[in-house]
């Protein structure tokens, strides 16, 4: 499966952005999807994840209550709605996918087999 992340940009602190991860190549509804981010000089970290049907979600403590992950399987898309953005949310955001039968480690980078190219989110304070 090929993944394309989009929706990044420059936003003021307190604002909102909606990222999308579009998939092509295979039946997207068979894949769990995660969002990760990497700030300059830091390791890539987990942000949020969603199972194949959208009934189970996970969030990092740093974004819980502010970000919402959802999916539109008919459109082969997973979205990340980001509200109340903070300067520390500035990073390149990546979406990743893994076949639902192999989804055992939602929080780990190694738990995903396919990665998109990333989209930059910059939050100005």
MMTF fields as JSON, N, C-alpha, C and O atoms, coordinates in Angstrom:
{
  "mmtfVersion": "1.0.0",
  "mmtfProducer": "UNKNOWN",
  "numBonds": 499,
  "numAtoms": 500,
  "numGroups": 125,
  "numChains": 1,
  "numModels": 1,
  "chainsPerModel": [1],
  "groupsPerChain": [125],
  "chainIdList": ["A"],
  "bondAtomList": [4, 2, 8, 6, 12, 10, 16, 14, 20, 18, 24, 22, 28, 26, 32, 30, 36, 34, 40, 38, 44, 42, 48, 46, 52, 50, 56, 54, 60, 58, 64, 62, 68, 66, 72, 70, 76, 74, 80, 78, 84, 82, 88, 86, 92, 90, 96, 94, 100, 98, 104, 102, 108, 106, 112, 110, 116, 114, 120, 118, 124, 122, 128, 126, 132, 130, 136, 134, 140, 138, 144, 142, 148, 146, 152, 150, 156, 154, 160, 158, 164, 162, 168, 166, 172, 170, 176, 174, 180, 178, 184, 182, 188, 186, 192, 190, 196, 194, 200, 198, 204, 202, 208, 206, 212, 210, 216, 214, 220, 218, 224, 222, 228, 226, 232, 230, 236, 234, 240, 238, 244, 242, 248, 246, 252, 250, 256, 254, 260, 258, 264, 262, 268, 266, 272, 270, 276, 274, 280, 278, 284, 282, 288, 286, 292, 290, 296, 294, 300, 298, 304, 302, 308, 306, 312, 310, 316, 314, 320, 318, 324, 322, 328, 326, 332, 330, 336, 334, 340, 338, 344, 342, 348, 346, 352, 350, 356, 354, 360, 358, 364, 362, 368, 366, 372, 370, 376, 374, 380, 378, 384, 382, 388, 386, 392, 390, 396, 394, 400, 398, 404, 402, 408, 406, 412, 410, 416, 414, 420, 418, 424, 422, 428, 426, 432, 430, 436, 434, 440, 438, 444, 442, 448, 446, 452, 450, 456, 454, 460, 458, 464, 462, 468, 466, 472, 470, 476, 474, 480, 478, 484, 482, 488, 486, 492, 490, 496, 494],
  "bondOrderList": [1, 1, 1, 1, 1, 1, 1, 1, 1, 1, 1, 1, 1, 1, 1, 1, 1, 1, 1, 1, 1, 1, 1, 1, 1, 1, 1, 1, 1, 1, 1, 1, 1, 1, 1, 1, 1, 1, 1, 1, 1, 1, 1, 1, 1, 1, 1, 1, 1, 1, 1, 1, 1, 1, 1, 1, 1, 1, 1, 1, 1, 1, 1, 1, 1, 1, 1, 1, 1, 1, 1, 1, 1, 1, 1, 1, 1, 1, 1, 1, 1, 1, 1, 1, 1, 1, 1, 1, 1, 1, 1, 1, 1, 1, 1, 1, 1, 1, 1, 1, 1, 1, 1, 1, 1, 1, 1, 1, 1, 1, 1, 1, 1, 1, 1, 1, 1, 1, 1, 1, 1, 1, 1, 1],
  "groupList": [{"groupName": "UNK", "atomNameList": ["N", "CA", "C", "O"], "elementList": ["N", "C", "C", "O"], "formalChargeList": [0, 0, 0, 0], "bondAtomList": [1, 0, 2, 1, 3, 2], "bondOrderList": [1, 1, 2], "singleLetterCode": "X", "chemCompType": "L-PEPTIDE LINKING"}],
  "groupTypeList": [0, 0, 0, 0, 0, 0, 0, 0, 0, 0, 0, 0, 0, 0, 0, 0, 0, 0, 0, 0, 0, 0, 0, 0, 0, 0, 0, 0, 0, 0, 0, 0, 0, 0, 0, 0, 0, 0, 0, 0, 0, 0, 0, 0, 0, 0, 0, 0, 0, 0, 0, 0, 0, 0, 0, 0, 0, 0, 0, 0, 0, 0, 0, 0, 0, 0, 0, 0, 0, 0, 0, 0, 0, 0, 0, 0, 0, 0, 0, 0, 0, 0, 0, 0, 0, 0, 0, 0, 0, 0, 0, 0, 0, 0, 0, 0, 0, 0, 0, 0, 0, 0, 0, 0, 0, 0, 0, 0, 0, 0, 0, 0, 0, 0, 0, 0, 0, 0, 0, 0, 0, 0, 0, 0, 0],
  "groupIdList": [1, 2, 3, 4, 5, 6, 7, 8, 9, 10, 11, 12, 13, 14, 15, 16, 17, 18, 19, 20, 21, 22, 23, 24, 25, 26, 27, 28, 29, 30, 31, 32, 33, 34, 35, 36, 37, 38, 39, 40, 41, 42, 43, 44, 45, 46, 47, 48, 49, 50, 51, 52, 53, 54, 55, 56, 57, 58, 59, 60, 61, 62, 63, 64, 65, 66, 67, 68, 69, 70, 71, 72, 73, 74, 75, 76, 77, 78, 79, 80, 81, 82, 83, 84, 85, 86, 87, 88, 89, 90, 91, 92, 93, 94, 95, 96, 97, 98, 99, 100, 101, 102, 103, 104, 105, 106, 107, 108, 109, 110, 111, 112, 113, 114, 115, 116, 117, 118, 119, 120, 121, 122, 123, 124, 125],
  "secStructList": [7, 3, 3, 3, 3, 3, 7, 7, 3, 3, 3, 3, 6, 6, 7, 7, 3, 3, 3, 3, 3, 3, 3, 3, 1, 1, 7, 4, 4, 4, 3, 3, 3, 3, 3, 3, 3, 3, 7, 6, 6, 1, 7, 7, 3, 3, 3, 3, 3, 3, 7, 1, 1, 1, 1, 7, 3, 3, 3, 7, 6, 6, 6, 6, 6, 6, 3, 3, 3, 3, 3, 3, 4, 4, 4, 6, 3, 3, 3, 3, 3, 3, 7, 1, 7, 7, 4, 4, 4, 7, 3, 3, 3, 3, 3, 3, 3, 3, 3, 4, 4, 4, 7, 7, 7, 6, 6, 7, 4, 4, 4, 7, 1, 3, 3, 7, 7, 7, 3, 3, 3, 3, 3, 3, 7],
  "xCoordList": [0.846, 0.0, 0.891, 1.908, 0.485, 1.225, 0.448, -0.776, 1.166, 0.534, 1.006, 2.172, 0.081, 0.386, -0.224, -1.445, 0.642, 0.172, 0.068, 0.893, -0.95, -1.144, -1.849, -2.334, -1.903, -2.642, -1.793, -2.322, -0.498, 0.368, 0.425, -0.031, 0.989, 1.122, 1.519, 1.917, 1.406, 1.743, 0.461, -0.476, 0.434, -0.754, -0.314, 0.74, -1.111, -0.793, -1.179, -2.067, -0.504, -0.833, -2.306, -2.829, -2.959, -4.381, -5.248, -6.451, -4.647, -5.379, -5.538, -5.186, -6.074, -6.367, -5.849, -5.722, -5.558, -5.218, -5.798, -6.012, -6.043, -6.534, -5.595, -5.465, -4.946, -4.067, -4.837, -5.743, -4.462, -5.073, -3.99, -2.913, -4.293, -3.405, -4.203, -5.127, -3.843, -4.547, -3.762, -2.54, -4.47, -3.828, -4.252, -5.357, -3.354, -3.679, -2.952, -1.96, -3.426, -2.725, -3.427, -3.447, -4.006, -4.642, -5.886, -6.209, -6.562, -7.775, -7.42, -6.941, -7.657, -7.225, -7.939, -7.38, -9.149, -9.904, -9.307, -9.739, -8.337, -7.662, -6.462, -5.776, -6.209, -5.006, -5.317, -6.229, -4.539, -4.529, -3.56, -2.588, -3.832, -3.035, -2.596, -3.357, -1.374, -0.858, -0.288, 0.151, -0.307, 0.361, 1.536, 1.408, 2.663, 3.859, 4.353, 3.952, 5.213, 5.785, 7.247, 7.679, 7.979, 9.395, 9.751, 9.688, 10.126, 10.57, 12.068, 12.763, 12.575, 14.008, 14.857, 14.645, 15.814, 16.713, 16.143, 16.789, 14.919, 14.288, 13.937, 13.916, 13.665, 13.266, 11.799, 11.009, 11.468, 10.083, 9.244, 9.617, 8.12, 7.302, 5.87, 5.371, 5.236, 3.847, 2.912, 3.117, 1.873, 0.853, -0.523, -1.166, -0.961, -2.295, -2.37, -1.571, -3.333, -3.521, -4.984, -5.74, -5.359, -6.754, -6.786, -5.983, -7.725, -7.797, -8.496, -8.88, -8.649, -9.138, -10.563, -10.919, -11.377, -12.785, -13.067, -14.154, -12.088, -12.305, -12.909, -13.244, -13.056, -13.702, -12.733, -13.153, -11.451, -10.434, -9.392, -8.849, -9.122, -8.121, -7.164, -7.497, -5.973, -4.957, -4.366, -4.271, -3.976, -3.37, -2.206, -2.204, -1.229, -0.182, -0.741, -1.699, -0.156, -0.633, -0.525, -1.324, 0.444, 0.683, -0.391, -0.533, -1.145, -2.159, -3.57, -4.537, -3.7, -5.02, -5.903, -5.496, -7.117, -8.043, -7.954, -8.839, -6.88, -6.721, -6.782, -7.282, -6.28, -6.249, -7.292, -7.594, -7.831, -8.782, -8.424, -8.292, -8.27, -8.0, -9.298, -10.081, -9.514, -10.717, -10.378, -9.322, -11.28, -11.007, -12.256, -13.377, -12.032, -13.088, -12.663, -12.024, -13.029, -12.556, -13.049, -12.338, -14.235, -14.755, -13.891, -13.881, -13.165, -12.289, -10.819, -9.945, -10.547, -9.161, -8.361, -7.23, -8.947, -8.324, -8.452, -9.48, -7.376, -7.39, -7.045, -6.107, -7.812, -7.62, -7.108, -7.359, -6.389, -5.955, -6.357, -5.733, -7.406, -7.867, -7.077, -7.095, -6.391, -5.53, -6.067, -6.091, -6.49, -7.023, -6.129, -5.296, -6.32, -5.56, -4.069, -3.392, -3.581, -2.184, -1.229, -1.492, -0.115, 0.918, 2.226, 2.387, 3.139, 4.415, 5.143, 5.861, 4.955, 5.633, 5.038, 5.562, 3.951, 3.4, 4.1, 3.84, 4.977, 5.717, 6.576, 7.398, 6.378, 7.089, 6.685, 5.748, 7.408, 6.952, 6.09, 6.51, 4.9, 3.949, 3.917, 3.815, 4.006, 4.016, 2.832, 2.478, 2.232, 1.263, 1.905, 2.79, 1.435, 1.983, 0.856, -0.176, 1.054, -0.001, 0.569, 1.725, -0.264, 0.094, -1.187, -2.265, -1.055, -2.206, -2.794, -2.054, -4.118, -4.744, -4.37, -4.349, -4.083, -3.701, -2.313, -1.969, -1.524, -0.168, -0.064, 1.031, -1.164, -1.154, -1.106, -2.144, 0.081, 0.266, 0.847, 0.671, 1.539, 2.226, 1.849, 2.631, 0.683, 0.215, 1.135, 1.192, 1.862, 2.668, 4.087, 4.818, 4.472, 5.857, 6.031, 5.197, 7.104, 7.396, 7.548, 7.101, 8.18, 8.387, 7.124, 7.147, 6.015, 4.752, 4.041, 2.934, 4.674, 4.06, 4.999, 6.219, 4.435, 5.222, 5.317, 6.252, 4.362, 4.299, 4.259, 3.574, 5.007, 5.113, 4.894, 5.296, 4.253, 4.127, 5.325, 6.23, 5.335, 6.515, 6.562, 7.613, 5.49, 5.507, 4.978, 5.116, 4.366, 3.886, 4.257, 4.092, 4.757, 5.287, 4.191, 3.404, 4.157, 3.26, 4.115, 4.976, 3.874, 4.605, 3.608, 2.705, 3.785, 2.897, 3.684, 4.68, 3.229, 3.927, 3.301, 2.082, 4.154, 3.663, 3.5, 3.095],
  "yCoordList": [-1.179, 0.0, 1.242, 1.294, 2.247, 3.509, 4.565, 4.65, 5.361, 6.348, 7.747, 7.959, 8.691, 10.09, 10.961, 11.057, 11.597, 12.498, 13.92, 14.352, 14.632, 16.009, 16.807, 16.248, 18.115, 18.978, 19.801, 20.626, 19.598, 20.367, 21.829, 22.209, 22.636, 24.054, 24.829, 24.264, 26.147, 27.047, 27.517, 27.967, 27.405, 27.808, 28.445, 28.105, 29.363, 29.98, 29.055, 28.212, 29.227, 28.454, 28.647, 29.76, 27.546, 27.579, 27.266, 27.049, 27.24, 26.972, 25.484, 24.635, 25.196, 23.811, 23.509, 24.391, 22.241, 21.713, 20.318, 19.62, 19.936, 18.577, 17.918, 18.356, 16.87, 16.099, 14.922, 14.376, 14.551, 13.38, 12.442, 12.87, 11.169, 10.136, 9.352, 8.614, 9.516, 8.838, 7.605, 7.652, 6.511, 5.246, 4.787, 5.068, 4.082, 3.498, 2.173, 1.936, 1.342, 0.111, -1.144, -2.156, -1.079, -2.283, -1.902, -0.722, -2.881, -2.649, -1.967, -2.61, -0.677, 0.103, -0.295, -0.155, -0.781, -1.151, -2.356, -2.689, -3.004, -4.126, -3.688, -4.523, -2.39, -1.884, -1.002, -0.176, -1.202, -0.256, 0.874, 0.661, 2.047, 3.225, 3.989, 4.153, 4.443, 5.268, 6.568, 6.66, 7.57, 8.834, 8.966, 8.703, 9.37, 9.643, 11.035, 11.594, 11.584, 12.888, 12.938, 12.232, 13.785, 13.94, 15.414, 16.069, 15.92, 17.296, 17.364, 16.359, 18.527, 18.652, 18.209, 18.647, 17.341, 16.881, 15.856, 15.48, 15.397, 14.416, 13.153, 13.126, 12.118, 10.858, 10.923, 11.709, 10.088, 9.989, 9.384, 8.365, 10.011, 9.551, 9.293, 9.863, 8.419, 8.044, 9.198, 9.922, 9.36, 10.385, 9.746, 9.961, 8.965, 8.374, 7.176, 7.049, 6.305, 5.14, 4.73, 5.036, 4.029, 3.601, 2.227, 1.926, 1.387, 0.05, 0.096, 1.16, -1.086, -1.137, -0.611, -0.057, -0.779, -0.393, 0.976, 1.525, 1.525, 2.817, 2.731, 3.757, 1.528, 1.355, 1.44, 1.589, 1.347, 1.405, 2.452, 2.453, 3.341, 4.381, 4.465, 4.084, 4.969, 5.178, 6.569, 7.074, 7.171, 8.499, 8.57, 7.911, 9.378, 9.664, 10.627, 11.354, 10.628, 11.505, 12.975, 13.801, 13.292, 14.694, 15.275, 16.494, 14.418, 14.929, 14.532, 15.008, 13.682, 13.199, 14.363, 15.227, 14.375, 15.455, 16.619, 17.474, 16.655, 17.738, 17.205, 17.885, 16.006, 15.417, 14.303, 13.628, 14.132, 13.052, 12.359, 13.001, 11.051, 10.265, 9.596, 9.128, 9.556, 8.927, 8.406, 8.717, 7.614, 7.09, 7.06, 6.943, 7.167, 7.092, 6.003, 6.281, 4.774, 3.652, 3.721, 3.307, 4.229, 4.337, 5.263, 5.163, 6.168, 7.099, 6.783, 7.559, 5.637, 5.21, 6.303, 6.606, 6.88, 8.015, 7.904, 7.488, 8.288, 8.452, 9.902, 10.461, 10.504, 11.906, 12.059, 11.225, 13.141, 13.524, 14.975, 15.894, 15.163, 16.512, 16.998, 16.37, 18.114, 18.641, 19.997, 20.956, 20.063, 21.296, 21.781, 21.038, 23.033, 23.629, 23.373, 22.938, 23.644, 23.342, 24.189, 25.348, 23.56, 24.193, 24.223, 23.484, 25.071, 25.158, 23.813, 23.474, 23.057, 21.76, 20.701, 19.591, 21.037, 20.126, 20.29, 19.526, 21.268, 21.476, 20.261, 19.836, 19.709, 18.499, 18.12, 18.677, 17.169, 16.5, 15.324, 14.506, 15.248, 14.2, 13.137, 13.441, 11.898, 10.756, 9.842, 9.637, 9.302, 8.249, 6.918, 6.853, 5.877, 4.55, 3.534, 3.779, 2.391, 1.387, -0.013, -0.284, -0.873, -2.289, -3.098, -2.662, -4.275, -5.159, -5.446, -5.667, -5.444, -5.515, -6.795, -6.795, -7.863, -9.115, -9.024, -9.827, -8.045, -7.878, -6.71, -6.38, -6.1, -4.902, -5.289, -5.527, -5.353, -5.767, -4.667, -4.678, -3.72, -2.676, -1.306, -0.708, -0.8, 0.469, 1.647, 2.593, 1.594, 2.727, 2.726, 3.704, 1.646, 1.499, 1.751, 1.337, 2.426, 2.62, 1.285, 1.123, 0.331, -0.982, -1.786, -2.85, -1.282, -1.987, -1.719, -2.209, -0.941, -0.565, -0.916, -0.817, -1.315, -1.763, -0.74, -0.774, 0.154, 1.1, 2.517, 2.795, 3.41, 4.786, 5.777, 5.54, 6.876, 7.973, 8.891, 8.653, 9.938, 10.804, 11.904, 12.523, 12.173, 13.196, 14.535, 14.898, 15.26, 16.606, 17.49, 17.09, 18.689, 19.556, 20.396, 21.048, 20.366, 21.21, 22.159, 21.726, 23.446, 24.455, 25.294, 25.908, 25.312, 26.07, 27.242, 27.06, 28.434, 29.629, 30.109, 30.088, 30.538, 30.979, 32.491, 33.033],
  "zCoordList": [0.0, 0.0, 0.0, 0.691, -0.793, -0.845, -0.062, -0.164, 0.715, 1.579, 1.205, 0.873, 1.266, 0.961, 2.046, 2.168, 2.834, 3.883, 3.337, 2.532, 3.785, 3.343, 4.423, 5.406, 4.233, 5.141, 6.082, 6.827, 6.066, 6.94, 6.535, 5.456, 7.411, 7.128, 8.35, 9.368, 8.235, 9.329, 10.007, 9.348, 11.326, 12.086, 13.388, 13.926, 13.894, 15.176, 16.32, 16.188, 17.429, 18.621, 18.972, 18.93, 19.319, 19.606, 18.414, 18.554, 17.242, 16.024, 15.744, 16.562, 14.572, 14.182, 12.782, 11.934, 12.575, 11.254, 11.135, 12.126, 9.9, 9.64, 8.659, 7.516, 9.104, 8.24, 7.656, 8.285, 6.454, 5.818, 5.321, 4.905, 5.37, 4.861, 3.831, 4.174, 2.584, 1.506, 1.091, 0.95, 0.898, 0.551, -0.828, -1.29, -1.465, -2.757, -2.878, -2.188, -3.722, -4.012, -3.535, -4.235, -2.336, -1.824, -1.035, -0.902, -0.527, 0.239, 1.555, 2.49, 1.617, 2.761, 4.042, 5.13, 3.929, 5.122, 5.839, 6.942, 5.241, 5.889, 6.72, 7.309, 6.77, 7.41, 8.62, 8.596, 9.661, 10.767, 10.405, 9.681, 10.907, 10.534, 11.774, 12.727, 11.739, 12.822, 12.291, 11.145, 13.157, 12.87, 13.832, 15.028, 13.304, 14.09, 13.721, 12.7, 14.543, 14.216, 14.642, 15.553, 13.961, 14.274, 14.245, 13.205, 15.409, 15.529, 15.267, 15.411, 14.887, 14.614, 15.801, 16.932, 15.527, 16.563, 17.515, 18.493, 17.229, 18.116, 17.355, 16.124, 18.115, 17.503, 17.071, 17.595, 16.115, 15.684, 16.808, 17.389, 17.106, 18.213, 17.779, 16.809, 18.527, 18.263, 18.592, 19.566, 17.76, 18.005, 18.215, 19.242, 17.239, 17.314, 16.375, 15.447, 16.626, 15.769, 15.767, 16.689, 14.707, 14.562, 13.917, 13.033, 14.368, 13.793, 12.432, 11.945, 11.835, 10.458, 10.316, 9.276, 11.353, 11.256, 11.857, 11.68, 12.566, 13.202, 14.583, 15.175, 15.11, 16.411, 17.584, 18.732, 17.301, 18.363, 18.0, 16.895, 18.944, 18.721, 19.899, 21.021, 19.621, 20.644, 20.456, 19.337, 21.561, 21.508, 22.487, 23.527, 22.134, 23.1, 24.148, 23.884, 25.3, 26.37, 25.976, 26.417, 25.16, 24.809, 23.885, 23.796, 23.201, 22.271, 22.673, 22.079, 23.656, 24.059, 24.466, 25.242, 23.933, 24.217, 23.246, 23.214, 22.449, 21.465, 20.025, 19.129, 19.815, 18.472, 18.382, 19.366, 17.179, 16.927, 15.622, 14.58, 15.691, 14.498, 14.055, 14.882, 12.752, 12.199, 10.81, 10.258, 10.256, 8.927, 8.071, 8.567, 6.783, 5.778, 4.786, 3.771, 5.103, 4.295, 2.858, 1.942, 2.651, 1.281, 0.432, -0.795, 1.094, 0.393, 0.615, 0.228, 1.242, 1.492, 2.21, 1.827, 3.234, 3.904, 5.423, 5.956, 6.091, 7.542, 7.843, 7.273, 8.744, 9.084, 10.511, 11.381, 10.715, 12.056, 12.265, 11.734, 13.044, 13.366, 14.58, 15.638, 14.412, 15.469, 15.918, 15.145, 17.155, 17.737, 18.869, 19.387, 19.239, 20.348, 20.183, 21.115, 19.011, 18.71, 19.539, 19.859, 19.869, 20.675, 19.876, 18.904, 20.291, 19.579, 19.603, 18.663, 20.673, 20.763, 19.836, 19.747, 19.149, 18.148, 16.8, 15.871, 16.689, 15.448, 15.128, 15.94, 13.94, 13.543, 12.126, 11.555, 11.582, 10.367, 10.806, 11.624, 10.263, 10.629, 9.536, 8.347, 9.966, 9.062, 9.373, 10.534, 8.325, 8.547, 8.157, 7.304, 8.803, 8.593, 8.655, 9.28, 8.006, 7.961, 8.12, 7.795, 8.619, 8.748, 8.594, 8.999, 8.006, 7.855, 9.233, 10.191, 9.335, 10.653, 11.415, 12.645, 10.708, 11.362, 12.0, 12.867, 11.567, 12.103, 13.079, 13.532, 13.398, 14.244, 15.709, 16.326, 16.265, 17.654, 18.529, 19.748, 17.91, 18.664, 18.116, 17.376, 18.457, 17.879, 18.161, 17.376, 19.288, 19.702, 19.135, 19.288, 18.491, 18.07, 16.578, 15.772, 16.214, 14.796, 14.085, 12.949, 14.756, 14.169, 13.976, 13.356, 14.505, 14.362, 13.048, 12.828, 12.17, 10.902, 9.747, 9.878, 8.644, 7.498, 6.371, 5.572, 6.313, 5.205, 5.761, 6.745, 5.113, 5.591, 4.444, 3.305, 4.778, 3.842, 3.942, 4.741, 3.139, 3.022, 4.076, 4.244, 4.781, 5.818, 5.334, 4.166, 6.267, 5.984, 7.175, 8.327, 6.892, 7.93, 8.571, 7.886, 9.89, 10.674, 11.5, 12.266, 11.34, 12.091, 12.886, 12.319, 14.196, 15.071, 15.634, 16.334, 15.322, 15.803, 17.103, 17.272, 18.009, 19.32, 19.372, 20.4]
}
